[in-house]
Amino acid sequence: SWASSFEKLMKNPAGRNVFREFLRTEYSEENILFWLACEELKKDHAKHSIDEKTRMIYEDYVSILSPKEVSLDS
């Protein structure tokens, strides 16, 4: 059940959608989008696409110029 494990919630597409909707109401949807992008990156094994995905994750979620910047500890 989702209540017993956040990991189970995130592995379930319906659970992720519910959580994403919650984050949207909290104005922090970028957090799950960042997590999803990182999860996709973990599945990739081709250097050229890893480099491109890494650059896009940085530009979309880490750069201070990004409108979807996530808060990361230094």
C-alpha positions in Angstrom: 0.0 0.0 0.0 1.1 3.6 -0.7 0.6 4.5 2.9 3.3 2.0 4.1 6.0 3.0 1.6 6.9 6.1 -0.4 9.0 3.9 -2.6 5.9 1.9 -3.5 4.0 5.1 -4.3 6.7 6.3 -6.6 7.0 2.9 -8.4 3.3 3.0 -9.2 2.3 5.2 -12.2 -1.1 6.1 -10.5 0.7 6.9 -7.3 3.2 9.1 -9.0 0.3 11.0 -10.7 -1.5 11.5 -7.3 1.7 12.8 -5.8 2.4 15.0 -8.8 -1.0 16.6 -8.4 -0.3 17.2 -4.8 3.0 18.8 -5.6 1.3 21.0 -8.2 -1.1 22.3 -5.5 2.0 23.1 -3.4 3.8 24.9 -6.3 6.6 22.3 -6.2 5.9 20.0 -9.2 9.4 20.6 -10.4 10.6 18.2 -7.6 8.9 15.2 -9.1 9.9 16.2 -12.6 13.5 16.4 -11.5 13.2 13.0 -9.9 11.6 11.5 -13.0 14.4 12.9 -15.2 17.1 11.5 -12.9 15.3 8.1 -12.9 15.3 8.1 -16.8 19.0 9.0 -16.8 19.8 6.0 -14.6 18.3 3.7 -17.3 20.5 5.1 -20.1 23.8 3.5 -21.0 24.8 5.4 -24.1 27.4 8.1 -23.4 26.2 10.6 -26.0 22.6 10.5 -24.6 23.8 10.5 -21.0 25.8 13.7 -21.7 22.8 15.3 -23.3 20.3 14.3 -20.6 22.7 15.4 -17.9 23.0 18.8 -19.6 19.2 19.1 -19.9 18.7 18.1 -16.3 21.2 20.8 -15.2 19.6 23.5 -17.4 16.0 22.5 -16.4 16.4 21.9 -12.7 19.8 23.0 -11.3 20.7 26.2 -13.0 19.7 29.4 -11.1 18.4 30.6 -14.4 15.8 27.8 -14.7 12.1 28.6 -13.9 11.9 25.0 -12.6 14.9 25.2 -10.3 14.9 22.7 -7.4 16.3 23.4 -4.0 19.5 21.3 -3.6 21.8 21.2 -0.6 25.3 22.5 -1.4 
